[in-house]
Amino acid sequence: MYTDSGLLLALLFFTLLITLGSEWFSRKKIIPYWLSRKILHFTVISLCAVVPLLVSNLNLLIGIVCICEIILLVLVAQGILFKEEDGRRSWGIALFPPAYLILLLLFRNEVWIIGFSMAILAVCDAAAAVAGNLYKKSHPSLQKGEKTVAGNTFFLLSGFGLYLVNYKIMLQAFSFNGNFLMHFAEFFFLLFLLMLVEHLGRRGWDNFWLPLASALLISCTNRLNELQTTGIYFLLPAIAIVFIYFSIKKNLLSRNGAYAAALSGLTVIYFGGIKALFPLLLFFMSSAFIGRIYRNTNENTDSKSGAARDEFQVFANGGIFILLIILSNFLDESTYYLAAFASIAISTADTWSSEIGMGLRGKTIDIVRWKKVQSGLSGGISFGGTLAGLAGAMTIAGVYLLVFTSTDISSFLLITGVGFTGMLVDSILGSLVQVKFFNEKSAEWSDKNTIDIGKASAMKGIIWMTNDMVNLLSNAITIVGLLALITFCK
C-alpha cells in the first residue's frame, strides 16, 4: 500500500526523467523539437490530472507544485531548459502550475473537476498542436500560422474521446438532463467554448487559461439546462462560426478579435442566458455601424476608429460585463445583472462619444486642464460627443428595462448615470495617465507614435497605459464604486 509522500516522490522522479529525456532527444535531433515539447506537455499534465484522484491529502501536492513552479521560472528565465526552436524562452511550461494551484485550492472537495480540467489541457491542447504541425501545409491557417482547421478539429475530437471514456462519471457529476444526444450536445457546446479559449492562448497562455476555463464551465453545467432544447447547442456554435467569418471578411474585427467576440457572446449566453446577450450585441452592432458611418482617419487617436477591433479592445470594453454576468451565478443575481448593464453602458457611452465626437469635429477641450486640444486626443471632450455618450448610456438603460420587462425608472436613471460617469472617468484617465507622444512634424500631441506621423520627440503619461487599458481601468473603477455604493446602501 502506497503513501501520499511515496507516490508523489515517485511521480516527481518520473517527471524529472521525462523532462530531461525529452530535452536530450530534441537537442540530439532524434525527434522534432515541437514534438518533444508536446510529449512532455502530455505526460506531465496527465500526471497532474491523475494525482489529485490518488492522494488523500492535497497539502503536500500543493507544496511540491509551488517549489516546482519556482524552479521552472528560474530555468526558463536563465534559458537553461525549455527554449523554443526560434530561441525564445518557452514560458508556457511555467504557466500551467499557477492554474493547477488555483484548481487545487478551489476544488479540494471536487477533485474530479481538477482531474478533468487538466485532462482537457493535456489531451485536447496537445492533440490540437500535433495535428496543426502535421497538417499545417495541407490545411488553412486560422491565426497567422499558429492555429489551423486541423488543430481545432482534433481538439474537438479528442475532447469527445475524453467524454466517451468518462461517460458514466460525466452522467453523475454533470447533472445533465435528457438522453445521450442531449448529453452529447451539451458537452459539444462546452467544448466549443474551450476551443475558443485555446484559440486565444498565444505564447503559452492557453496553459493557464484553458484549465481554469474548463473548471469554471464544468462546475456551472447547471446553466446549460436552462437552454432546454438539444438543437440550440449545435445552433449557437454554428452562428458563432458565421459571425467569425463575416466579422473578419468585413474587417469589423481582426481574427483574434472575432474569436474573442464569439467567445464573449457564447460565455454570456452560458452564464446569463439569451437575455444577457442583448446589451453586448447592441454595443457591438452600434459601434460597428457608427464607425462605418464616420470612418475616422484621425491620426491623433489610438481608439482604432474605423479599423478592425482586436481581442484586446473586445475584452477592454466587454470583459467587466462578462465577469459580472459570471459572478451573478454565485452572488446576488439582481445586483450583478444591474452592474453588468451599467458596465456595458459605460463602454457604449465612451465609444459613441469618441466616434461621434471625432466625426462631428466640434471644439474639443481637455477635461482636466480645460484647454483646447486637437480632436481625437484622449482626455478631450466636445459638446456633440458628450451628448452622444449620454444617448449611448440611456440606450443600454432602456434595453435593461425591455429585457426585464420593468418600469423601474430608478434602474434606468442609475444605469444611465453610471454609464455617463464612467465615460467621464475614462476621459479623466485619458488626460492624466494615458501615454501621449509629441510630434515635431505636426507640432501636436498624439495618442500613438507611428512612422506615418513621424518620430515623437517627447512623451507624457504611462508608457503601457494605452486607450484599451484606460477603457478597462475606467470601467472597473466605476463599477467597483457602484457595487460599493449598493452594498453601503443596503
Salt bridges, closest charged atoms under 4 A:
GLU23 OE2 - ARG27 NE 3.06
GLU23 OE1 - ARG37 NH2 3.05
ASP86 OD2 - ARG88 NE 3.39
ASP125 OD2 - LYS38 NZ 3.83
ASP125 OD2 - HIS41 NE2 3.41
GLU198 OE2 - LYS147 NZ 3.05
GLU226 OE1 - ARG223 NH2 3.27
GLU311 OE2 - ARG202 NH2 2.51
ASP332 OD2 - LYS490 NZ 3.21
GLU355 OE2 - ARG309 NH2 2.83
ASP366 OD2 - ARG369 NH1 3.52
ASP468 OD2 - LYS304 NZ 2.83
